[in-house]
Amino acid sequence: MKNASLGYLFARLPIGMSMFGHGLVRLPKLIKFSEGLASSFKDSWLSEAVVQQFAYFLPYLELNIGALLLLGLFTRVVSAMGVLLMVVLIFGSCLLESWNNVAVQMFYGVYFAGLMAFEHRYNRYSIDNGIRGRRIKKKQAQAL
């Protein structure tokens, strides 16, 4: 169990850092990033204005998903958000026929789903586990 929990930590940290890094590097150049992403959709049926608004929001979402995964806080919910984000990104990549991006985003989606599936059992080294432990102790104290 201890090795599996350590393995879970070592699975959570890389994707957390990846998401955190995606958001972190895009924030200082947010306008350029959002305009660039919007212009890449100019030949698709998706409105550039919609894409640009999404692109303003995306780095904040990536940064927060990454930070929370690194901390191990709200891991199950954040992993679900990661899967949903990948679904949206896959949709956009399909519109652009960017199949290499689709493959990478599918990998991320499966990775997030794996984190979500095993969170309750193996997320021992996390803030979530500390919170869960306090709740269990509180329930046990109330039962006495």
N, C-alpha and C positions, 0 to 999 in steps of 0.2 A: 504494500500500500504506500509506503514511504517513497519508494522509487517511482511509482506511478504518479504520485503527487508532485514529485520533483520534475518528472517528465512533463506533467501538465503545465507547471510553471515555465519550463523551458519551451513549451509550445506557445504559451500565452505571450511571453515577452517579445519574441521576434515580430509577430504580427502587430502587437501593440506599438512597437517602435516604428514599424513600417508606416502604420496609419498616422502616428504622431509626426513622423518626419514628412509625410506627404502634406499634412496641414501646415506644419511649421515653415517649410520652404515656400509655400504658396502665399502665405499671409502678407509678407512684405511686398509682394508684387501682385496683389489681389486684383487690381484693375487690369493689368496686362494679362494675367491668367484668365480672367473672366471674358475679356474681349477676344482673346485667342481661342478659347474654347467655343465661344459663340460663333466666331467666324468659321470654325471648322464645320459647323452645322448649316452653313448658308445654302448648301445644295440639297439639304434634307427637307422633309416636310415639317420638321419641328421648328418652331419659331425661334429666331435668334434671341429675342427678348426673354423668352422662357429659359433658354439655355444660359443666358447671361445671369439671370437672377439665381438660377440653381448654382452656377459657378461661383457666385459671391458667397453662397451658403456652404458649399462643399468643403472648403478648407477648414472651416470651423467645426464641421461635423467630423471630418477626419481627425483633426487635432484632439477633439474631445473623446472620440472612440479610442484613439491611441492612448491618451493619458489615463483613461479609466481602466483600460486593459493592463497597462503597465502597473497600475496600483492594485489591480484585482478588486475593483469596486464596481458593483452592479454588473458583474461579468456576464451573467446569463442574458440580461436585457440588452447590454451593449453588443454582445455577440449576435443577437437577433437583429439589432439595428444594422450591424455590419452586413449580415446576409441581405437585408432589404436594400441597403445602399448598393450592394453588388448587383442586385436585380435591376435597379434603376440604371446603373452604369452599363450593364450588359445590354439593356434596351437601347441606350444611346450608341453603344459600339456597334450593335447590329444595324442601326439606321445608317451608320457610316461604312458598313461592311468592313469593319476593322476586326477581323477574325482573330488576329493575334492578341488584341486587347481582350476580346471575349474569353479566350482561353485563360489568360492571367486572372481575369475577374472571376471566372468560374472556380479557379483554384482558391482564390481568396474566399469565395462564398462557401465552398466545402470546408475550408479551414475554420471559418467562423462557425459553421454548423457543428463541426466536431468539438470546438470549444464549448458551445452551448450544450451539446449532448452529454458531455462528461463533467460539466461544471460542478454539479452538486456532489459528485462522488470524489473528485480529485483536486478540486480547487482549494487545497489546504493552505498554501502559502499566499494568502491574500487578505485584504481588508474584509472582504465578504465573509471569510471563514471566522475572523474575529467577531464580527457582528453576529453571525449565526451561533457562535459559541456562547456569547452573552445572552442571546435569546433562550437558548437551551437551559443555561444555568438559571435564568430568571424563572422559566417555567417549572424547573425542578424545585426551586425554592418555594414557589407558590403552591406546588403540590404537597409540600410538607406542611 
